[in-house]
Amino acid sequence: MAIAFDSSLVSAELVKEACSRIEPYVHRTRVFTCDQLSQLATDASGSSRKLFLKAEHEQKVGAFKIRGAINAISLSTADYVVTQSSGNHAQAIALGCKLLGKTAVVVMPEDSPAVKVSAVRDTYGAEVRLCKPTQEAREAMSAEVVQELRTKHGADKAEEIHPNQAVWWTLQDPRVVNGQGSVAVELLEQQPDLDAIVVSIGGGGLIAGIATYATSLVHHGSAVKSVNPKIKVIGAEPEAAKSAYMSKKAGMLVKNPPNTAIHTIADSVKSSLGPTTYPIVQELVDAVFIVSEQEIEDATKFVMERAKQVIEPGCGVAVAVATSKQLYEQFPDLRNIGVIMCGGNVDLTQLPWMRTKRQLEENGSEQSLKATKTQ
């Protein structure tokens, strides 16, 4: 399916403007290195590589999502902002509205983790409306809340700012994409000599914003110059949720199977590309690589143990690709590689290797009980 892309909606200039707009409200996250992670990449490729890690897991709300939320809320004329999310976007909208003096109403599935509901409602002060745990229920309740607020306060007083998930064709907000792209503005100021940036992909807002800026021509006063003419933008996806990989391969937007449960530990990157992000990924992202559940788990655990950083498995997807043999086989000239550490919101009691350990312990207890009974 061919999708017309209006380049006026997402552009390097709009990304730069977004970066300036959100600057008072977000952290300029650090870029750091870890010799042991760089060694993994070196071992995988057979020659020296260095990874530069952009610490968005240390961002407000623990993820890059606050960037797009602040940009969209700042540009909204509404007093009431509605969204539907059970994850990082919910917290980002709630905090963004708190910082900008607006009222947030967040629709969350009734099976959302209590800690996330508490963060949205109690920490960031948003009103939470609980719904059945289906996408259809979330969409329906969001629409009802927007209509309710418009009826009560005026047609222009409430709007919905969607998470960057392409469930329907109209959900992706260019204001959010431009805001997410501010990550690249900072990263390329902090580390201008990068050969590549590796980014985890879910709905694609982060990589679309980054690619738009990193590969662009930007006006600097009266001059026009390339941000980084040689840079490669690399996508990373779980094997279980590979919309971008399939789309690049097919030359058309391919979504993850509808009405099908996606089983991956990287739950923050389970969504599909959409009408705003697909054309950018197709045109500006050089390649998308997929990694297995075991590779994601190993990368996440390695970062926690060796780099001493708490990251979520969705972030581990990018680390797995950046330290993989497949990346350097296709792009052997890469030496300095930026990796976006996109988030650090993880339930420490539900880490994948902890679940495996519990399962083994439970299975061991069951086997021991059976042995006792047969004696």
Secondary structure, 3 states (H helix, E strand, C coil): CCCCCCCCCCCHHHHHHHHHHHCCCCCCCCEECCHHHHHHHHHHHCCCCEEEEECHHHCHHHECHHHHHHHHHHHCCCCEEEEECCCHHHHHHHHHHHHHCCEEEEEEECCCCHHHHHHHHHHCCCEEEEECCCHHHHHHHHHHHHHHHHHHHCCCCEEECCCCCCCCCCCCCHHHHHHHCHHHHHHHHHCCCCCEEEEECCCCHHHHHHHHHHCCEEEECCEEEECCCCCEEEEEEECCCCHHHHHHHHCCCCCCCCCCCCCCCCHHHCCCCCCCHHHHHHHHCCEEEEECHHHHHHHHHHHHHHHCCCCCHHHHHHHHHHCCHHHHHHCCCCCEEEEECCECCCCHHHCHHHHHHHHHHHHHHHHHHHHHHHC
